[in-house]
């Protein structure tokens, strides 16, 4: 089911390289034969200028700061910063600074390069090297301190934020008893002691997730093959209230876990999302309950009658639904889909192509920008990018990696002025600043998820997020405030090893 591509182009104002926008839907439009036409309003920041230091190519007027680097900056414990950076999210610190939760996608053991050091009380298993760190920065991205908060997990790829202000990190590994979701509290670091897997959303090759802020349903992607992975929906049990630690308190079989099954306009099962090529292809969705969610007998994705896709990657809640990324579709060019839970439909919004002379393909992590539109990190075979998409329908490059490794974990600071993103190998976290568009300069396509970029009906920082009452229904805050000692992070506001913060390059 879908509309003819030529008819769709005729109905939009954008027929060049970039984005197709229809209603609240937006995406990079695959139109290789269409003639480029001028775009009204904001069209990006201009061409990228190569970095003489060989790190990030940026538009003129932008600059980057190296926040941390594997093996070179130090944790508060004195251990070297771990590497293999991946998914990340930024949160407001109670003192006005910024807390970034950072995944480390280490597949091997604790002695592997880039492994997260095993802190006593913060380690799940002794044989795994993945995990998370919390990085505290100033509002402009200068490192204050960093510390390990979760170790002994495996292949921590992406994850997602919660409406109650925590980070859910995902293991993209289902071998040897791995394959779970873990919760990380960025503010109350002591809440991360004695980490345990959240078993209710199932055990499989987790990639990313997004949470519906209204009913706290979680949508999760699976990056897998033989067979390919799918999208899962975990529906919380009646009475579930979102607070830090509440997911761990649930029984292993709490709620319902189900896998996505799409049907086309003729009622036929869509076995692979890759078969769609037309923008605004729309499928009906039903959810197939999954048994044996701990996958003791077989992989959950072997469930009959479901829809799969090769390399399902990032997820983000926006436009009253869940965006999910299918990275390997169309020979790794990639797609973005939007699931509307009210209509029970899945719509193809994005097929990737060029943007302002840069080849943008193989989408991975995705995030909504505070000024509207989307930001996408790519993981392709050639150049990798951070690319933006305006709500007016135009794609534009923000950065190109000159380091031969993928971009990971794009996340904006709570005030929307700093875009943090990682380069996975060897593991560098950058803070990118520049003349960002102001909120309202482009029409928002539904607004970014949660309080991270200040959506008005959700808490902007954890001081307020901690006001959620266990007795309150989903998403309703009380006026209760925590004491200053509980709200503060129990670490000094100094960099333990004293390394200088590097402001590496600003094209002029």
C-alpha positions as a LaTeX table, in Angstrom:
\begin{tabular}{lrrr}
\hline
Residue & $x$ (\AA) & $y$ (\AA) & $z$ (\AA) \\
\hline
Unk1 & 0.00 & 0.00 & 0.00 \\
Unk2 & 1.40 & 3.43 & $-0.88$ \\
Unk3 & 1.27 & 6.28 & $-3.32$ \\
Unk4 & 3.11 & 6.68 & $-6.60$ \\
Unk5 & 6.46 & 8.42 & $-6.06$ \\
Unk6 & 5.94 & 10.85 & $-8.95$ \\
Unk7 & 2.47 & 11.77 & $-7.69$ \\
Unk8 & 3.91 & 12.30 & $-4.25$ \\
Unk9 & 6.66 & 14.58 & $-5.55$ \\
Unk10 & 4.11 & 16.62 & $-7.46$ \\
Unk11 & 2.18 & 17.17 & $-4.23$ \\
Unk12 & 5.19 & 18.47 & $-2.28$ \\
Unk13 & 7.24 & 21.60 & $-2.58$ \\
Unk14 & 10.49 & 19.67 & $-2.28$ \\
Unk15 & 11.57 & 17.81 & $-5.41$ \\
Unk16 & 15.32 & 17.97 & $-4.92$ \\
Unk17 & 17.68 & 16.02 & $-2.75$ \\
Unk18 & 16.67 & 16.13 & 0.84 \\
Unk19 & 13.46 & 15.47 & 2.71 \\
Unk20 & 9.91 & 14.53 & 1.92 \\
Unk21 & 7.44 & 16.06 & 4.33 \\
Unk22 & 3.77 & 15.22 & 4.52 \\
Unk23 & 1.71 & 16.20 & 7.52 \\
Unk24 & 3.92 & 15.44 & 10.51 \\
Unk25 & 6.10 & 13.06 & 8.51 \\
Unk26 & 9.59 & 13.96 & 7.46 \\
Unk27 & 12.47 & 12.15 & 5.83 \\
Unk28 & 15.36 & 12.28 & 3.43 \\
Unk29 & 13.72 & 11.95 & 0.04 \\
Unk30 & 15.18 & 9.47 & $-2.37$ \\
Unk31 & 14.71 & 11.23 & $-5.68$ \\
Unk32 & 17.90 & 10.70 & $-7.69$ \\
Unk33 & 16.33 & 11.81 & $-10.96$ \\
Unk34 & 14.54 & 14.86 & $-9.64$ \\
Unk35 & 15.89 & 18.31 & $-10.38$ \\
Unk36 & 17.07 & 20.25 & $-7.35$ \\
Unk37 & 15.01 & 23.32 & $-6.59$ \\
Unk38 & 15.60 & 26.12 & $-4.10$ \\
Unk39 & 14.13 & 25.51 & $-0.64$ \\
Unk40 & 12.23 & 28.23 & 1.16 \\
Unk41 & 13.55 & 29.25 & 4.56 \\
Unk42 & 16.32 & 27.41 & 6.38 \\
Unk43 & 18.37 & 25.07 & 4.16 \\
Unk44 & 21.24 & 24.13 & 6.43 \\
Unk45 & 24.57 & 25.59 & 7.41 \\
Unk46 & 26.49 & 25.30 & 4.16 \\
Unk47 & 29.19 & 22.92 & 2.90 \\
Unk48 & 31.47 & 21.03 & 5.26 \\
Unk49 & 35.06 & 22.19 & 5.65 \\
Unk50 & 37.70 & 19.50 & 6.16 \\
Unk51 & 39.45 & 19.49 & 9.53 \\
Unk52 & 43.25 & 19.83 & 9.20 \\
Unk53 & 43.55 & 17.56 & 12.25 \\
Unk54 & 41.55 & 14.87 & 10.48 \\
Unk55 & 38.68 & 14.55 & 12.97 \\
Unk56 & 35.41 & 16.29 & 12.04 \\
Unk57 & 34.50 & 18.29 & 8.96 \\
Unk58 & 32.05 & 21.02 & 10.00 \\
Unk59 & 30.27 & 23.96 & 8.38 \\
Unk60 & 31.91 & 27.36 & 8.63 \\
Unk61 & 31.16 & 29.00 & 11.97 \\
Unk62 & 30.93 & 25.71 & 13.89 \\
Unk63 & 33.51 & 24.24 & 16.24 \\
Unk64 & 34.04 & 21.11 & 18.28 \\
Unk65 & 35.51 & 20.36 & 21.67 \\
Unk66 & 36.87 & 16.95 & 22.65 \\
Unk67 & 35.04 & 16.02 & 25.84 \\
Unk68 & 36.71 & 12.67 & 26.45 \\
Unk69 & 38.89 & 10.21 & 24.59 \\
Unk70 & 39.45 & 6.52 & 25.26 \\
Unk71 & 42.72 & 5.88 & 27.03 \\
Unk72 & 43.62 & 9.58 & 27.26 \\
Unk73 & 41.18 & 11.23 & 29.65 \\
Unk74 & 40.64 & 9.61 & 33.02 \\
Unk75 & 37.67 & 8.49 & 35.06 \\
Unk76 & 37.23 & 9.76 & 38.60 \\
Unk77 & 38.68 & 6.44 & 39.78 \\
Unk78 & 41.90 & 7.14 & 37.88 \\
Unk79 & 41.20 & 4.45 & 35.29 \\
Unk80 & 41.49 & 5.47 & 31.64 \\
Unk81 & 38.29 & 6.46 & 29.89 \\
Unk82 & 36.75 & 3.38 & 28.25 \\
Unk83 & 36.11 & 3.37 & 24.51 \\
Unk84 & 33.86 & 1.98 & 21.79 \\
Unk85 & 31.40 & 4.84 & 22.35 \\
Unk86 & 27.80 & 4.31 & 21.26 \\
Unk87 & 24.33 & 5.47 & 22.37 \\
Unk88 & 24.09 & 8.47 & 24.68 \\
Unk89 & 21.65 & 10.93 & 26.22 \\
Unk90 & 22.06 & 14.29 & 27.96 \\
Unk91 & 20.28 & 15.28 & 31.16 \\
Unk92 & 20.15 & 18.40 & 33.31 \\
Unk93 & 22.26 & 18.23 & 36.44 \\
Unk94 & 20.70 & 19.83 & 39.53 \\
Unk95 & 23.52 & 22.39 & 39.68 \\
Unk96 & 22.92 & 23.64 & 36.13 \\
Unk97 & 25.57 & 21.55 & 34.43 \\
Unk98 & 24.97 & 18.61 & 32.08 \\
Unk99 & 25.11 & 14.85 & 32.68 \\
Unk100 & 25.66 & 12.58 & 29.67 \\
Unk101 & 25.06 & 8.85 & 29.99 \\
Unk102 & 27.35 & 7.11 & 27.50 \\
Unk103 & 27.21 & 3.50 & 26.29 \\
Unk104 & 30.37 & 1.51 & 25.57 \\
Unk105 & 29.73 & $-1.24$ & 23.01 \\
Unk106 & 32.48 & $-3.62$ & 24.15 \\
Unk107 & 31.77 & $-7.18$ & 22.99 \\
Unk108 & 34.58 & $-8.94$ & 24.83 \\
Unk109 & 35.69 & $-9.26$ & 28.40 \\
Unk110 & 37.00 & $-6.83$ & 31.02 \\
Unk111 & 40.54 & $-7.00$ & 29.60 \\
Unk112 & 39.51 & $-6.02$ & 26.07 \\
Unk113 & 40.46 & $-2.62$ & 24.72 \\
Unk114 & 37.97 & 0.05 & 25.73 \\
Unk115 & 36.35 & $-2.06$ & 28.46 \\
Unk116 & 34.50 & $-0.33$ & 31.30 \\
Unk117 & 36.42 & $-0.87$ & 34.56 \\
Unk118 & 34.68 & $-3.10$ & 37.08 \\
Unk119 & 33.78 & $-0.95$ & 40.07 \\
Unk120 & 32.73 & $-2.80$ & 43.20 \\
Unk121 & 28.95 & $-2.67$ & 43.53 \\
Unk122 & 28.39 & $-1.41$ & 39.96 \\
Unk123 & 29.23 & $-4.59$ & 38.03 \\
Unk124 & 26.73 & $-7.19$ & 36.86 \\
Unk125 & 29.02 & $-9.97$ & 35.58 \\
Unk126 & 32.76 & $-10.45$ & 35.91 \\
Unk127 & 33.25 & $-11.79$ & 32.38 \\
Unk128 & 31.94 & $-8.85$ & 30.30 \\
Unk129 & 33.55 & $-5.55$ & 29.32 \\
Unk130 & 30.62 & $-3.35$ & 28.25 \\
Unk131 & 28.65 & $-0.85$ & 30.26 \\
Unk132 & 27.98 & 2.85 & 30.79 \\
Unk133 & 29.72 & 5.92 & 32.09 \\
Unk134 & 28.25 & 9.22 & 33.23 \\
Unk135 & 30.11 & 12.27 & 31.94 \\
Unk136 & 29.52 & 15.61 & 33.65 \\
Unk137 & 30.20 & 18.74 & 31.59 \\
Unk138 & 29.65 & 22.45 & 31.80 \\
Unk139 & 26.74 & 23.78 & 29.74 \\
Unk140 & 29.16 & 24.46 & 26.87 \\
Unk141 & 30.60 & 20.93 & 26.87 \\
Unk142 & 33.76 & 21.25 & 28.99 \\
Unk143 & 34.59 & 18.09 & 30.94 \\
Unk144 & 34.13 & 18.26 & 34.73 \\
Unk145 & 34.33 & 14.56 & 35.63 \\
Unk146 & 33.38 & 11.12 & 34.36 \\
Unk147 & 32.73 & 7.88 & 36.18 \\
Unk148 & 31.68 & 4.29 & 35.49 \\
Unk149 & 28.12 & 3.55 & 36.63 \\
Unk150 & 27.47 & 0.16 & 34.96 \\
Unk151 & 29.98 & $-2.57$ & 34.12 \\
Unk152 & 29.91 & $-6.27$ & 33.35 \\
Unk153 & 27.34 & $-6.02$ & 30.59 \\
Unk154 & 27.96 & $-6.78$ & 26.92 \\
Unk155 & 27.73 & $-4.84$ & 23.69 \\
Unk156 & 25.86 & $-1.83$ & 25.06 \\
Unk157 & 24.75 & $-0.39$ & 21.76 \\
Unk158 & 21.95 & 2.15 & 22.01 \\
Unk159 & 18.95 & 2.49 & 24.32 \\
Unk160 & 16.53 & 5.28 & 25.12 \\
Unk161 & 15.45 & 7.86 & 27.68 \\
Unk162 & 12.46 & 7.52 & 29.96 \\
Unk163 & 9.86 & 10.18 & 30.82 \\
Unk164 & 10.95 & 9.87 & 34.45 \\
Unk165 & 14.51 & 10.93 & 33.59 \\
Unk166 & 16.64 & 7.79 & 33.37 \\
Unk167 & 18.50 & 6.00 & 30.59 \\
Unk168 & 17.70 & 2.44 & 29.49 \\
Unk169 & 20.81 & 0.85 & 27.99 \\
Unk170 & 20.50 & $-2.15$ & 25.68 \\
Unk171 & 22.70 & $-5.22$ & 25.24 \\
Unk172 & 23.04 & $-6.07$ & 21.55 \\
Unk173 & 24.14 & $-9.61$ & 22.36 \\
Unk174 & 22.00 & $-12.62$ & 23.17 \\
Unk175 & 24.83 & $-15.09$ & 23.75 \\
Unk176 & 25.95 & $-16.50$ & 27.08 \\
Unk177 & 22.95 & $-15.20$ & 28.98 \\
Unk178 & 23.19 & $-11.60$ & 27.75 \\
Unk179 & 20.54 & $-9.66$ & 25.83 \\
Unk180 & 18.81 & $-7.47$ & 28.41 \\
Unk181 & 17.90 & $-3.87$ & 29.16 \\
Unk182 & 19.43 & $-2.12$ & 32.20 \\
Unk183 & 18.42 & 1.17 & 33.80 \\
Unk184 & 20.95 & 3.93 & 34.58 \\
Unk185 & 20.08 & 6.89 & 36.79 \\
Unk186 & 22.23 & 9.86 & 35.71 \\
Unk187 & 21.59 & 11.96 & 38.83 \\
Unk188 & 21.39 & 9.59 & 41.79 \\
Unk189 & 24.50 & 7.55 & 41.03 \\
Unk190 & 23.97 & 5.40 & 44.10 \\
Unk191 & 20.74 & 4.11 & 42.56 \\
Unk192 & 22.93 & 2.24 & 40.07 \\
Unk193 & 24.45 & $-0.04$ & 42.70 \\
Unk194 & 23.83 & $-3.77$ & 42.36 \\
Unk195 & 22.75 & $-3.64$ & 38.69 \\
Unk196 & 20.24 & $-6.22$ & 37.56 \\
Unk197 & 18.69 & $-6.82$ & 34.13 \\
Unk198 & 15.14 & $-5.74$ & 33.42 \\
Unk199 & 13.69 & $-9.02$ & 32.18 \\
Unk200 & 10.09 & $-8.07$ & 31.36 \\
Unk201 & 10.93 & $-6.55$ & 27.90 \\
Unk202 & 12.60 & $-9.81$ & 26.87 \\
Unk203 & 16.05 & $-11.14$ & 26.05 \\
Unk204 & 17.33 & $-10.65$ & 22.51 \\
Unk205 & 19.78 & $-8.48$ & 20.53 \\
Unk206 & 18.43 & $-5.18$ & 21.83 \\
Unk207 & 19.37 & $-2.07$ & 19.88 \\
Unk208 & 17.29 & 0.97 & 20.90 \\
Unk209 & 13.96 & 1.92 & 22.40 \\
Unk210 & 11.52 & 4.77 & 22.89 \\
Unk211 & 8.86 & 5.26 & 25.56 \\
Unk212 & 5.37 & 6.64 & 25.01 \\
Unk213 & 5.18 & 9.37 & 27.69 \\
Unk214 & 1.39 & 8.99 & 27.98 \\
Unk215 & 1.00 & 5.30 & 28.83 \\
Unk216 & 4.69 & 4.27 & 29.31 \\
Unk217 & 4.54 & 1.62 & 26.58 \\
Unk218 & 8.05 & 0.84 & 25.34 \\
Unk219 & 8.91 & 0.19 & 21.67 \\
Unk220 & 12.17 & $-1.67$ & 21.10 \\
Unk221 & 14.26 & $-2.46$ & 18.02 \\
Unk222 & 16.32 & $-5.60$ & 17.43 \\
Unk223 & 19.55 & $-5.58$ & 15.41 \\
Unk224 & 19.91 & $-9.17$ & 14.30 \\
Unk225 & 20.11 & $-11.56$ & 11.36 \\
Unk226 & 19.46 & $-15.25$ & 10.57 \\
Unk227 & 16.61 & $-14.40$ & 10.84 \\
Unk228 & 16.48 & $-10.62$ & 10.86 \\
Unk229 & 15.20 & $-8.76$ & 13.89 \\
Unk230 & 11.87 & $-7.08$ & 14.47 \\
Unk231 & 10.22 & $-4.29$ & 16.48 \\
Unk232 & 8.78 & $-5.23$ & 19.87 \\
Unk233 & 6.19 & $-3.55$ & 22.04 \\
Unk234 & 6.20 & $-3.93$ & 25.80 \\
Unk235 & 2.95 & $-2.87$ & 27.42 \\
Unk236 & 3.29 & $-2.21$ & 31.16 \\
Unk237 & 0.96 & $-3.87$ & 33.65 \\
Unk238 & $-1.98$ & $-1.97$ & 35.07 \\
Unk239 & $-0.90$ & 0.43 & 37.77 \\
Unk240 & 2.71 & 0.71 & 36.63 \\
Unk241 & 4.18 & 4.08 & 37.54 \\
Unk242 & 7.37 & 5.32 & 35.98 \\
Unk243 & 10.06 & 6.08 & 38.55 \\
Unk244 & 13.73 & 5.24 & 38.79 \\
Unk245 & 13.99 & 1.54 & 39.66 \\
Unk246 & 10.33 & 0.73 & 39.00 \\
Unk247 & 11.10 & $-1.48$ & 36.00 \\
Unk248 & 13.50 & $-3.61$ & 38.04 \\
Unk249 & 10.82 & $-4.12$ & 40.67 \\
Unk250 & 8.52 & $-5.86$ & 38.18 \\
Unk251 & 8.12 & $-9.60$ & 37.82 \\
Unk252 & 9.96 & $-11.16$ & 34.88 \\
Unk253 & 6.68 & $-11.77$ & 33.04 \\
Unk254 & 5.05 & $-8.44$ & 33.88 \\
Unk255 & 3.11 & $-6.70$ & 31.16 \\
Unk256 & 2.88 & $-8.02$ & 27.63 \\
Unk257 & 5.70 & $-8.42$ & 25.11 \\
Unk258 & 4.65 & $-8.61$ & 21.48 \\
Unk259 & 6.31 & $-8.50$ & 18.04 \\
Unk260 & 5.27 & $-6.32$ & 15.12 \\
Unk261 & 3.29 & $-7.79$ & 12.24 \\
Unk262 & 2.57 & $-5.50$ & 9.27 \\
Unk263 & 0.02 & $-6.07$ & 6.53 \\
Unk264 & $-0.31$ & $-4.25$ & 3.22 \\
Unk265 & $-3.46$ & $-2.83$ & 1.64 \\
Unk266 & $-4.48$ & $-6.30$ & 0.45 \\
Unk267 & $-4.16$ & $-7.79$ & 3.92 \\
Unk268 & $-0.97$ & $-9.70$ & 3.10 \\
Unk269 & 1.75 & $-10.10$ & 5.69 \\
Unk270 & 4.80 & $-7.92$ & 5.03 \\
Unk271 & 7.63 & $-10.26$ & 5.92 \\
Unk272 & 10.46 & $-7.71$ & 5.38 \\
Unk273 & 10.31 & $-3.91$ & 5.56 \\
Unk274 & 12.91 & $-3.73$ & 2.81 \\
Unk275 & 10.24 & $-4.52$ & 0.22 \\
Unk276 & 8.88 & $-0.96$ & 0.59 \\
Unk277 & 10.51 & 1.66 & $-1.61$ \\
Unk278 & 7.94 & 4.45 & $-1.93$ \\
Unk279 & 7.86 & 7.31 & 0.52 \\
Unk280 & 4.63 & 7.31 & 2.52 \\
Unk281 & 4.10 & 3.59 & 2.13 \\
Unk282 & 1.66 & 2.77 & 4.93 \\
Unk283 & 1.14 & $-0.61$ & 6.58 \\
Unk284 & $-1.41$ & $-1.69$ & 9.14 \\
Unk285 & 0.12 & $-3.08$ & 12.31 \\
Unk286 & $-0.96$ & $-5.72$ & 14.77 \\
Unk287 & 1.09 & $-7.13$ & 17.63 \\
Unk288 & 1.78 & $-10.85$ & 18.05 \\
Unk289 & 2.31 & $-11.90$ & 21.70 \\
Unk290 & 5.71 & $-13.45$ & 22.37 \\
Unk291 & 6.04 & $-16.47$ & 24.62 \\
Unk292 & 9.22 & $-17.53$ & 26.44 \\
Unk293 & 10.40 & $-13.92$ & 26.56 \\
Unk294 & 13.68 & $-15.01$ & 28.19 \\
Unk295 & 14.42 & $-16.98$ & 24.99 \\
Unk296 & 15.35 & $-20.20$ & 26.73 \\
Unk297 & 14.09 & $-22.36$ & 23.86 \\
Unk298 & 14.66 & $-20.20$ & 20.76 \\
Unk299 & 15.21 & $-16.62$ & 19.64 \\
Unk300 & 12.11 & $-14.46$ & 20.00 \\
Unk301 & 12.39 & $-13.26$ & 16.39 \\
Unk302 & 11.67 & $-16.79$ & 15.15 \\
Unk303 & 8.02 & $-16.20$ & 16.12 \\
Unk304 & 5.77 & $-17.00$ & 13.16 \\
Unk305 & 3.76 & $-14.37$ & 11.31 \\
Unk306 & 5.81 & $-11.27$ & 12.14 \\
Unk307 & 7.58 & $-8.56$ & 10.14 \\
Unk308 & 11.36 & $-8.35$ & 10.16 \\
Unk309 & 14.10 & $-6.05$ & 8.85 \\
Unk310 & 17.87 & $-6.34$ & 8.51 \\
Unk311 & 19.59 & $-4.17$ & 11.14 \\
Unk312 & 16.87 & $-2.31$ & 12.97 \\
Unk313 & 18.72 & 0.50 & 14.69 \\
Unk314 & 17.76 & 3.79 & 16.37 \\
Unk315 & 14.41 & 4.71 & 17.92 \\
Unk316 & 12.93 & 8.00 & 19.11 \\
Unk317 & 9.52 & 9.14 & 20.30 \\
Unk318 & 8.20 & 12.16 & 18.38 \\
Unk319 & 5.11 & 13.19 & 16.43 \\
Unk320 & 2.98 & 11.15 & 18.87 \\
Unk321 & 4.63 & 7.95 & 17.80 \\
Unk322 & 7.81 & 5.91 & 17.57 \\
Unk323 & 10.38 & 6.50 & 14.85 \\
Unk324 & 12.46 & 3.41 & 14.07 \\
Unk325 & 15.43 & 3.05 & 11.75 \\
Unk326 & 16.01 & 0.20 & 9.30 \\
Unk327 & 19.65 & 0.63 & 8.36 \\
Unk328 & 20.35 & $-2.08$ & 5.77 \\
Unk329 & 17.32 & $-1.59$ & 3.57 \\
Unk330 & 17.90 & $-0.85$ & $-0.12$ \\
Unk331 & 21.53 & $-2.02$ & $-0.10$ \\
Unk332 & 22.30 & $-0.18$ & 3.15 \\
Unk333 & 20.93 & 3.18 & 2.06 \\
Unk334 & 18.48 & 2.95 & 4.92 \\
Unk335 & 14.93 & 3.85 & 5.89 \\
Unk336 & 13.13 & 5.60 & 8.73 \\
Unk337 & 9.62 & 4.49 & 9.71 \\
Unk338 & 7.07 & 6.11 & 12.01 \\
Unk339 & 4.63 & 4.02 & 14.05 \\
Unk340 & 1.37 & 5.72 & 15.04 \\
Unk341 & $-0.10$ & 3.81 & 18.00 \\
Unk342 & $-3.50$ & 5.49 & 17.70 \\
Unk343 & $-3.97$ & 4.53 & 14.06 \\
Unk344 & $-1.94$ & 1.30 & 14.41 \\
Unk345 & $-0.02$ & 2.16 & 11.23 \\
Unk346 & 3.62 & 2.14 & 10.20 \\
Unk347 & 4.61 & 4.74 & 7.60 \\
Unk348 & 7.82 & 4.99 & 5.59 \\
Unk349 & 9.04 & 8.57 & 6.01 \\
Unk350 & 12.64 & 8.33 & 4.89 \\
Unk351 & 14.83 & 6.78 & 2.22 \\
Unk352 & 18.38 & 8.08 & 2.26 \\
Unk353 & 20.38 & 9.78 & $-0.50$ \\
Unk354 & 22.56 & 12.88 & $-0.88$ \\
Unk355 & 22.40 & 16.07 & 1.17 \\
Unk356 & 24.16 & 19.21 & 0.00 \\
Unk357 & 26.75 & 17.22 & $-1.93$ \\
Unk358 & 27.38 & 14.74 & 0.89 \\
Unk359 & 26.35 & 11.08 & 0.49 \\
Unk360 & 24.18 & 10.34 & 3.51 \\
Unk361 & 23.29 & 6.67 & 3.98 \\
Unk362 & 23.13 & 3.86 & 6.53 \\
Unk363 & 21.23 & 5.64 & 9.34 \\
Unk364 & 21.83 & 4.46 & 12.87 \\
Unk365 & 21.02 & 6.58 & 15.95 \\
Unk366 & 18.33 & 9.22 & 15.57 \\
Unk367 & 17.21 & 12.12 & 17.75 \\
Unk368 & 14.82 & 15.04 & 17.46 \\
Unk369 & 16.43 & 18.49 & 17.36 \\
Unk370 & 15.26 & 21.15 & 19.84 \\
Unk371 & 14.68 & 23.59 & 16.97 \\
Unk372 & 12.60 & 21.12 & 14.97 \\
Unk373 & 13.32 & 18.28 & 12.58 \\
Unk374 & 15.62 & 15.32 & 13.10 \\
Unk375 & 19.30 & 14.58 & 13.58 \\
Unk376 & 20.65 & 11.29 & 12.21 \\
Unk377 & 23.99 & 9.57 & 12.83 \\
Unk378 & 25.18 & 7.25 & 10.06 \\
Unk379 & 27.23 & 4.04 & 10.02 \\
Unk380 & 28.00 & 3.31 & 6.39 \\
Unk381 & 30.75 & 1.73 & 4.36 \\
Unk382 & 32.15 & 5.08 & 3.20 \\
Unk383 & 31.91 & 8.53 & 4.81 \\
Unk384 & 29.80 & 8.81 & 7.94 \\
Unk385 & 27.79 & 11.87 & 8.91 \\
Unk386 & 25.64 & 13.71 & 11.32 \\
Unk387 & 22.81 & 14.96 & 9.13 \\
Unk388 & 19.88 & 17.20 & 9.91 \\
Unk389 & 16.40 & 17.32 & 8.44 \\
Unk390 & 14.30 & 20.47 & 8.55 \\
Unk391 & 10.57 & 20.26 & 9.12 \\
Unk392 & 10.21 & 22.37 & 5.99 \\
Unk393 & 11.60 & 19.51 & 3.95 \\
Unk394 & 15.34 & 19.92 & 3.40 \\
Unk395 & 18.29 & 17.73 & 4.33 \\
Unk396 & 21.61 & 19.21 & 5.36 \\
Unk397 & 24.95 & 17.90 & 6.63 \\
Unk398 & 26.19 & 18.88 & 10.08 \\
Unk399 & 29.43 & 16.92 & 10.35 \\
Unk400 & 31.47 & 14.30 & 8.51 \\
Unk401 & 33.77 & 11.86 & 10.30 \\
Unk402 & 37.33 & 11.98 & 8.99 \\
Unk403 & 38.40 & 9.22 & 11.37 \\
Unk404 & 37.15 & 6.17 & 9.47 \\
Unk405 & 34.59 & 5.23 & 12.10 \\
Unk406 & 30.88 & 5.71 & 12.63 \\
Unk407 & 29.08 & 8.51 & 14.42 \\
Unk408 & 27.22 & 7.45 & 17.56 \\
Unk409 & 24.92 & 8.81 & 20.25 \\
Unk410 & 23.87 & 12.28 & 19.06 \\
Unk411 & 22.22 & 14.16 & 21.92 \\
Unk412 & 21.53 & 17.83 & 22.57 \\
Unk413 & 22.24 & 19.57 & 25.84 \\
Unk414 & 19.10 & 20.52 & 27.78 \\
Unk415 & 19.32 & 24.12 & 26.59 \\
Unk416 & 19.75 & 23.03 & 22.96 \\
Unk417 & 23.08 & 24.79 & 22.42 \\
Unk418 & 25.51 & 21.83 & 22.32 \\
Unk419 & 25.22 & 18.72 & 20.16 \\
Unk420 & 27.25 & 15.91 & 21.69 \\
Unk421 & 28.14 & 12.92 & 19.53 \\
Unk422 & 30.70 & 10.15 & 19.57 \\
Unk423 & 33.07 & 8.53 & 17.13 \\
Unk424 & 33.01 & 4.85 & 18.02 \\
Unk425 & 36.63 & 3.92 & 17.39 \\
Unk426 & 38.75 & 4.48 & 19.32 \\
Unk427 & 36.07 & 6.28 & 21.32 \\
Unk428 & 35.88 & 10.08 & 21.35 \\
Unk429 & 33.01 & 12.23 & 22.61 \\
Unk430 & 32.70 & 15.59 & 20.87 \\
Unk431 & 30.73 & 18.70 & 21.84 \\
Unk432 & 29.70 & 20.59 & 18.70 \\
Unk433 & 28.62 & 24.22 & 18.89 \\
Unk434 & 27.66 & 26.79 & 16.31 \\
Unk435 & 24.92 & 29.10 & 15.10 \\
Unk436 & 22.08 & 26.64 & 15.58 \\
Unk437 & 18.63 & 27.58 & 14.42 \\
Unk438 & 16.49 & 28.96 & 17.22 \\
Unk439 & 13.37 & 27.19 & 18.42 \\
Unk440 & 10.49 & 28.34 & 16.28 \\
Unk441 & 12.65 & 29.13 & 13.23 \\
Unk442 & 11.30 & 25.95 & 11.69 \\
Unk443 & 8.00 & 24.33 & 12.51 \\
Unk444 & 8.46 & 21.44 & 14.88 \\
Unk445 & 7.26 & 18.09 & 13.67 \\
Unk446 & 5.85 & 17.16 & 17.03 \\
Unk447 & 8.69 & 18.18 & 19.31 \\
Unk448 & 11.55 & 16.20 & 20.76 \\
Unk449 & 11.03 & 13.46 & 23.26 \\
Unk450 & 10.78 & 14.14 & 26.95 \\
Unk451 & 12.54 & 16.68 & 29.08 \\
Unk452 & 15.93 & 16.37 & 27.40 \\
Unk453 & 15.17 & 19.28 & 25.11 \\
Unk454 & 12.49 & 20.85 & 27.22 \\
Unk455 & 9.11 & 19.65 & 25.98 \\
Unk456 & 6.72 & 21.79 & 28.04 \\
Unk457 & 4.49 & 19.06 & 29.42 \\
Unk458 & 7.31 & 16.92 & 30.83 \\
Unk459 & 9.99 & 17.67 & 33.44 \\
Unk460 & 12.97 & 19.53 & 32.04 \\
Unk461 & 15.48 & 18.35 & 34.62 \\
Unk462 & 15.86 & 15.62 & 37.18 \\
Unk463 & 15.21 & 17.97 & 40.09 \\
Unk464 & 11.67 & 18.16 & 38.77 \\
Unk465 & 11.62 & 14.61 & 37.43 \\
Unk466 & 12.34 & 13.37 & 40.95 \\
Unk467 & 9.02 & 14.91 & 41.91 \\
Unk468 & 7.15 & 11.96 & 40.41 \\
Unk469 & 5.21 & 10.23 & 43.15 \\
Unk470 & 4.93 & 6.47 & 43.38 \\
Unk471 & 1.25 & 6.98 & 44.09 \\
Unk472 & 0.65 & 9.20 & 41.08 \\
Unk473 & $-0.61$ & 7.95 & 37.73 \\
Unk474 & 1.64 & 7.86 & 34.65 \\
Unk475 & 3.32 & 11.18 & 33.92 \\
Unk476 & 1.73 & 13.15 & 36.78 \\
Unk477 & 4.22 & 15.03 & 38.94 \\
Unk478 & 3.81 & 16.17 & 42.48 \\
Unk479 & 5.38 & 19.14 & 44.18 \\
Unk480 & 7.60 & 16.90 & 46.31 \\
Unk481 & 11.28 & 17.87 & 46.10 \\
Unk482 & 14.27 & 15.87 & 47.19 \\
Unk483 & 16.83 & 17.23 & 49.61 \\
Unk484 & 19.91 & 18.93 & 48.20 \\
Unk485 & 22.13 & 16.06 & 49.32 \\
Unk486 & 19.98 & 13.53 & 47.48 \\
Unk487 & 19.82 & 15.64 & 44.33 \\
Unk488 & 23.54 & 16.26 & 44.04 \\
Unk489 & 25.95 & 13.81 & 42.41 \\
Unk490 & 28.37 & 12.40 & 45.01 \\
Unk491 & 31.55 & 13.38 & 43.10 \\
Unk492 & 33.74 & 16.48 & 43.19 \\
Unk493 & 33.37 & 19.04 & 40.42 \\
Unk494 & 36.96 & 18.69 & 39.23 \\
Unk495 & 38.66 & 16.63 & 36.57 \\
Unk496 & 40.61 & 14.00 & 38.54 \\
Unk497 & 43.63 & 13.78 & 36.23 \\
Unk498 & 43.74 & 17.43 & 35.28 \\
Unk499 & 43.95 & 16.97 & 31.52 \\
Unk500 & 43.28 & 20.10 & 29.52 \\
Unk501 & 40.00 & 20.31 & 27.69 \\
Unk502 & 40.76 & 20.45 & 24.00 \\
Unk503 & 39.03 & 22.92 & 21.71 \\
Unk504 & 40.44 & 21.47 & 18.56 \\
Unk505 & 39.15 & 23.34 & 15.56 \\
Unk506 & 36.74 & 25.97 & 14.31 \\
Unk507 & 36.50 & 26.58 & 10.54 \\
Unk508 & 36.39 & 30.21 & 9.58 \\
\hline
\end{tabular}
